[in-house]
Amino acid sequence: EILRVFKPGGLMVTSLAAFNHQFSVGNGFFRHEQVHHEVYMEDLRKAVFLNVQLEKINKDSQKIYLVIQASAPQSSA
């Protein structure tokens, strides 16, 4: 669905505050759905996104952010 609304070559960026996610799981959230960045990145590749990359940003030892970016393919026309 994301790919459908992107312009050719468009950049997709998403982020996850890993420390908040761990806290949420520990408190009973996400019981039916889990967020796995590896699976999400593989799904982007399967949907023909290019240059799928993960960056981990450590603000300090307690706060880790995961940032995923990917590019929509250029138009084949």
Accessible surface in RSA format (square Angstrom, percent):
REM  Atomic radii and reference values for relative SASA: ProtOr
REM  Chains: A
REM  Algorithm: Lee & Richards
REM  Probe-radius: 1.40
REM  Slices: 20
REM RES _ NUM      All-atoms   Total-Side   Main-Chain    Non-polar    All polar
REM                ABS   REL    ABS   REL    ABS   REL    ABS   REL    ABS   REL
RES GLU A   1   150.94  86.7 105.12  79.5  45.82 109.1  66.10 127.9  84.84  69.3
RES ILE A   2    66.69  37.9  62.93  46.9   3.76   9.1  65.58  47.2   1.11   3.0
RES LEU A   3    55.30  30.8  47.75  34.2   7.55  19.0  47.75  33.5   7.55  20.3
RES ARG A   4   173.78  73.0 138.89  70.8  34.89  83.1  76.53 104.6  97.25  58.9
RES VAL A   5    99.94  65.8  67.20  60.8  32.74  78.9  74.41  64.7  25.54  69.3
RES PHE A   6    56.65  28.3  35.34  21.9  21.31  55.5  39.01  23.7  17.64  50.5
RES LYS A   7   164.38  80.2 158.58  97.3   5.80  13.8 104.43  94.0  59.95  63.9
RES PRO A   8    77.49  56.5  56.89  51.9  20.60  74.9  59.79  49.4  17.70 110.0
RES GLY A   9    29.35  36.2   0.00   N/A  29.35  36.2   6.17  16.9  23.18  51.9
RES GLY A  10    19.56  24.1   0.00   N/A  19.56  24.1  19.47  53.4   0.10   0.2
RES LEU A  11   107.04  59.6  80.42  57.5  26.62  66.9  80.42  56.5  26.62  71.6
RES MET A  12    13.03   6.7  11.13   7.4   1.90   4.5   9.26   7.9   3.77   5.0
RES VAL A  13    85.91  56.5  55.11  49.9  30.81  74.2  55.11  47.9  30.81  83.6
RES THR A  14    47.87  34.0  41.70  42.3   6.17  14.7  18.86  25.3  29.02  43.9
RES SER A  15    78.76  66.6  49.55  66.1  29.22  67.3  15.21  32.4  63.55  89.0
RES LEU A  16    46.27  25.8  43.25  30.9   3.02   7.6  46.27  32.5   0.00   0.0
RES ALA A  17    23.74  21.8  16.01  24.7   7.72  17.6  16.01  22.6   7.72  20.5
RES ALA A  18    14.86  13.7  14.01  21.6   0.84   1.9  14.81  20.9   0.04   0.1
RES PHE A  19    51.82  25.9  42.82  26.5   9.00  23.4  44.75  27.1   7.08  20.3
RES ASN A  20    81.27  56.0  80.82  78.1   0.45   1.1  21.28  51.2  59.99  58.0
RES HIS A  21    26.28  14.4  21.87  15.2   4.41  11.3  20.40  21.0   5.88   6.8
RES GLN A  22   127.30  71.2 115.23  84.2  12.08  28.8  39.16  83.4  88.15  66.9
RES PHE A  23   141.63  70.9 132.03  81.8   9.61  25.0 140.65  85.3   0.99   2.8
RES SER A  24    26.37  22.3  26.07  34.8   0.30   0.7   1.46   3.1  24.91  34.9
RES VAL A  25    60.24  39.6  49.44  44.8  10.80  26.0  49.44  43.0  10.80  29.3
RES GLY A  26    67.52  83.3   0.00   N/A  67.52  83.3  34.47  94.6  33.05  74.0
RES ASN A  27    86.14  59.4  56.61  54.7  29.52  71.1  18.92  45.5  67.22  65.0
RES GLY A  28    30.14  37.2   0.00   N/A  30.14  37.2  26.22  72.0   3.92   8.8
RES PHE A  29   129.91  65.0 124.51  77.1   5.40  14.0 128.23  77.7   1.68   4.8
RES PHE A  30    80.48  40.3  65.22  40.4  15.27  39.7  71.46  43.3   9.02  25.8
RES ARG A  31   194.77  81.8 158.56  80.8  36.21  86.2  56.36  77.0 138.41  83.9
RES HIS A  32   172.59  94.3 142.03  98.7  30.56  78.2 103.42 106.6  69.16  80.5
RES GLU A  33   129.06  74.1 126.28  95.5   2.78   6.6  53.04 102.6  76.03  62.1
RES GLN A  34    85.81  48.0  60.63  44.3  25.18  60.0  34.37  73.2  51.44  39.0
RES VAL A  35    65.27  43.0  51.92  47.0  13.35  32.2  55.50  48.2   9.78  26.5
RES HIS A  36    96.50  52.7  88.19  61.3   8.31  21.2  59.60  61.4  36.89  42.9
RES HIS A  37    38.10  20.8  36.74  25.5   1.36   3.5  24.15  24.9  13.95  16.2
RES GLU A  38   106.78  61.3  99.51  75.3   7.27  17.3  60.15 116.3  46.63  38.1
RES VAL A  39    88.48  58.2  85.56  77.5   2.92   7.0  88.48  76.9   0.00   0.0
RES TYR A  40    75.15  35.1  72.45  41.2   2.70   7.0  66.28  49.8   8.86  10.9
RES MET A  41    18.25   9.5  18.25  12.1   0.00   0.0  14.48  12.3   3.78   5.0
RES GLU A  42    76.35  43.8  76.35  57.8   0.00   0.0  31.54  61.0  44.81  36.6
RES ASP A  43    73.08  51.2  67.90  67.6   5.18  12.3  24.04  56.6  49.04  48.9
RES LEU A  44     8.88   4.9   8.29   5.9   0.59   1.5   8.82   6.2   0.06   0.2
RES ARG A  45   109.61  46.0  96.06  49.0  13.55  32.3  42.89  58.6  66.72  40.4
RES LYS A  46   151.01  73.7 117.89  72.3  33.12  78.9  78.35  70.5  72.66  77.4
RES ALA A  47    43.01  39.5  31.03  47.9  11.98  27.3  42.49  59.8   0.52   1.4
RES VAL A  48    84.67  55.7  80.40  72.8   4.27  10.3  84.67  73.6   0.00   0.0
RES PHE A  49     8.97   4.5   2.23   1.4   6.74  17.5   2.23   1.4   6.74  19.3
RES LEU A  50    87.93  49.0  85.20  61.0   2.73   6.9  87.93  61.8   0.00   0.0
RES ASN A  51   101.45  70.0  80.28  77.6  21.17  51.0  20.02  48.2  81.43  78.7
RES VAL A  52    17.07  11.2   0.80   0.7  16.27  39.2   0.80   0.7  16.27  44.1
RES GLN A  53    92.14  51.5  88.13  64.4   4.00   9.5  29.38  62.5  62.75  47.6
RES LEU A  54    59.23  33.0  28.01  20.0  31.22  78.5  28.03  19.7  31.20  83.9
RES GLU A  55   102.58  58.9  98.77  74.7   3.81   9.1  34.67  67.1  67.91  55.4
RES LYS A  56   130.47  63.7 104.96  64.4  25.51  60.7  49.42  44.5  81.05  86.3
RES ILE A  57    66.48  37.8  63.68  47.4   2.80   6.7  66.48  47.9   0.00   0.0
RES ASN A  58   105.14  72.5  76.32  73.8  28.81  69.4  20.51  49.4  84.63  81.8
RES LYS A  59   140.07  68.3 109.27  67.0  30.80  73.3  54.27  48.8  85.80  91.4
RES ASP A  60    73.48  51.5  59.76  59.5  13.72  32.4  43.69 102.8  29.79  29.7
RES SER A  61   105.65  89.3  67.99  90.7  37.66  86.8  58.07 123.7  47.58  66.7
RES GLN A  62   138.67  77.5 126.77  92.6  11.90  28.3  47.81 101.8  90.86  68.9
RES LYS A  63    90.56  44.2  90.56  55.6   0.00   0.0  34.04  30.6  56.52  60.2
RES ILE A  64    65.64  37.4  65.62  48.9   0.02   0.0  65.62  47.3   0.02   0.1
RES TYR A  65    66.73  31.2  66.73  38.0   0.00   0.0  41.39  31.1  25.33  31.2
RES LEU A  66    13.92   7.8  13.16   9.4   0.76   1.9  13.16   9.2   0.76   2.1
RES VAL A  67    30.25  19.9  29.46  26.7   0.78   1.9  29.46  25.6   0.78   2.1
RES ILE A  68     9.06   5.2   9.06   6.8   0.00   0.0   9.06   6.5   0.00   0.0
RES GLN A  69    64.52  36.1  64.52  47.2   0.00   0.0   7.56  16.1  56.96  43.2
RES ALA A  70     0.60   0.5   0.00   0.0   0.60   1.4   0.60   0.8   0.00   0.0
RES SER A  71    25.28  21.4  25.28  33.7   0.00   0.0   8.27  17.6  17.01  23.8
RES ALA A  72     3.55   3.3   1.93   3.0   1.62   3.7   1.93   2.7   1.62   4.3
RES PRO A  73    39.81  29.0  35.38  32.3   4.43  16.1  35.38  29.2   4.43  27.5
RES GLN A  74   133.52  74.7 117.15  85.6  16.38  39.0  55.92 119.0  77.61  58.9
RES SER A  75    66.49  56.2  38.97  52.0  27.53  63.4  32.56  69.3  33.93  47.5
RES SER A  76   125.51 106.1  81.34 108.6  44.17 101.8  54.92 116.9  70.59  98.9
RES ALA A  77   130.73 120.2  59.87  92.4  70.86 161.2  96.99 136.6  33.74  89.4
END  Absolute sums over single chains surface
CHAIN  1 A     5933.6       4807.8       1125.8       3370.4       2563.2
END  Absolute sums over all chains
TOTAL          5933.6       4807.8       1125.8       3370.4       2563.2
